[in-house]
């Protein structure tokens, strides 16, 4: 089987093509269509042999972007579009409707569209990708894999807010969480490493970041909330703040709701604290002794430790802590700062292993009472496996 996995953004289309043979999943091509509907659009691909190609071409909509993706796939990955057996889509928000991945129907598409109020930047883009595939490959089954689905095992005590109950029952306002496929993948990999499902805390740390508390394979709590703005400090998002702060800013700084939304989502986080949104730049300034970067990195580490500590309490203990995603996989500094603050758990950092990159590795010493691992995430593989399972 050949399985195409798509991740549609409002102006981008990421893709991976898998060759599936029984339980073996091989990536034979992957790439990105970017700046869709914007001047300077481009489509790129990397084949399994390492060869790379890119084409600068006008991409008015996702339909044209998918057409160019197919052209690149036909130039070195497949000989015919008929080889594509099914298409899996990363779908950001499934609300309470979707507790697992589903085969896409018109009813499913309508529900995803109806849930756009919960993810206005992401769900409409996902539907654009689905419609583009329908137009190009009308007979090929499609599967939606939801970022929120893995978190649907949270108990009410974890997902309810202290608001009038009708805000939940009538308006769907509750904690949903994101990055579910990533948390699912790395927690399952961690369970293999420690020999049991156990109590695992997973830290998906990228420009967007979230932490999840997982017990016996089920999510019990997660740091992102009603939207991806909540939780830990992120690249440009503020994370948890006093809920009155936006009202205060609007009232006393004469800001509109849109201006405050932009401030909280795009001007805050590490960018607001340090002047840099990319953690690599923050770390460079930190190592150079820049006081603003030092304070920002300390604040970032503190918020991670605070969530991890609260989840240890919620789980009644912890067997392992996992770091994943761009920062989690590539920042020895952050990992060390966090784990050293958790030394009271009997954690000691293996300095040599912590400075390695690229592979799954334990970064605590053999005598540590709680294990910590770096596990590269693979959300596309989760999507591909669900697509195979549901499209057969």
C-alpha positions, 0 to 999 in steps of 0.5 A: 500500500501507498499511504499519503499523509497530509497536514494542511495549514491555512497557507501550507500543505505538508506531506509524507508518502509511506510505503506499507508492507505488513507492519513495515512503514517506509517514508518514500517521499516527504515535503512541503507546499508553502505560501499557498495563496501568497506571492512567492509560493513553492513546493519542495520534496525529499525522496528516500534516496536523499534527492531534493527538488523544489519548484517555485510556482503560483499556488492560488489554492490547496487544489493547485498545491496538491496538483504540484505535490502529485507532480513531484511524487510522479517524478520519482516516488510513484509511477501512477496516482492509482498507487495511492491507496488512502490519504490520512489527514491531520485534523486539529480539532474534533471537539467531543464528537470524535474520540478516535480517528474516523473514515471521512464522509460528508457528514464528518466534513460538515462536523469538522467545519462546524467545529471551526469555531474551536479552531478557526485557523486550523479546521477550515484549512484541514477541510481545504485539504480534504476537498482537494483530495476529493477533487483529485482522487475521488475514489480514494478513501480518506481518514481524519486523525484528530489532535484532540482525540487522545485527550478525550480520556480525561475525566471531567474533573480535569477538563471542566473549567470553573465557569457556569456549567452551561458554558460547557453544556451549551457552548462546548467550553472545556479543556481539549488539549492538542498534540494528541498524536505526538503524546500518544506516539511517544508515550507508547514508545516509552512504555516499551522502554520501561516495560509497562504502560505505567505513569508517564509525563510527556513533554512536547516542546516546540514553538507550540508546547504542551505537557500530558499526564498519561496513566496506563496508556490513557491521558488524564490531563494535558496543559493546553486547554480550550485553545492552544494558547493555554499551558506552558510558555511557548515561542510566541504564546503566553501560556497560562495567565490571570484570565483578567489580564486581557480585560485589563489590557483592553480596558486600560490600554484601549486595545481591541479584542483582535489586538489582544488576541494578537498580543497573546498569541503572536507577541508573547511567550519567549518572543515577548520575554527575550526578544526571540521566538526561536529557542536556538536564538534564546539559548545563544543569548543565554550562553553569551550572558544576556540577562534578558535571555537568562531570565526568559529561559529560567522562566520557561524551565520553571513553567515546565517544572511546575506542570510536571510537578502538578501532574506527578501529584495528579498521577500519584507518582511518575515512572518516566518523563519524555522530551520530544518535538523540536526543543524537547529533542534538540535542547540539552540545556532545557532538558538539564534545567528541568531535570535538575529542578526535579532531582528531589525525585531521585533523578540524575542527568547522564550528561553524555547521553543528554548531549546526544541528538537524533535518536531515542535515548535515556538521559538519566543515570542507571540509578535514577528512580525516575527515568527520563528519555528523549524520544523523537516524535512521529505524528505522521506514522500514527496518522499513516497507521490509523489510515491503513486500519480504517481504510481496509 
